[in-house]
Amino acid sequence: MNRLFTLGGLVASLVLIAFGIGAIVVGASGHSEVRDTIKLERIVGTPDMTPAVIRAEARRARLTGVELPDCDVADKPIDTGSRAKCFAKYIRIHTLEATGGRTYSEMPRYLGKNGQPTNDEKSAATNPQSGKPMDNPQRGIWVTSTALSTALNTSYFAEQVSVFSIVMGIALLLTGIGFLVLTLGVLRRGTASAATPEAR
């Protein structure tokens, strides 16, 4: 029976060690791939992407009740997940500046005949090709902004998941090693106990 428990302990230890090593390898690979993919885009922060400068810009644009970034990526290459997340925050502020502080849902849907945005379909300008009301072109700024921000935030999330995988892998590896040491200790003790009566 002791031999069965010992064998089970050895197998469990080796499985934990194998899963730990696998998690570390996968996590490290994912972490590297995320950073390599971000670097391929060759994104560099604009000079105004500092907390002090963006605060001044927000005041000039009369943006109120907006959470401003507290990170700095001005003139820095966006090559990590944390920098990508920071860059995404500045994209949001730039978009709010371009749309007069209005979000996508707050902007009128159509472009009016007078060139001003409107929600009234009857007073909207008509697209000569389709005959349908023309969409407000400023809303397209938000579509592009959201797409870019989502991609950048996803890279940050992916990098965090890879770090978590590495940490969990280390935990599994250490648990497996500890379990193996415990199992070998029990095995050695059992062997010593079995040999004692014969010595007598």
Disulfide bonds with the S-S distance in Angstrom:
Cys71-Cys86 1.99
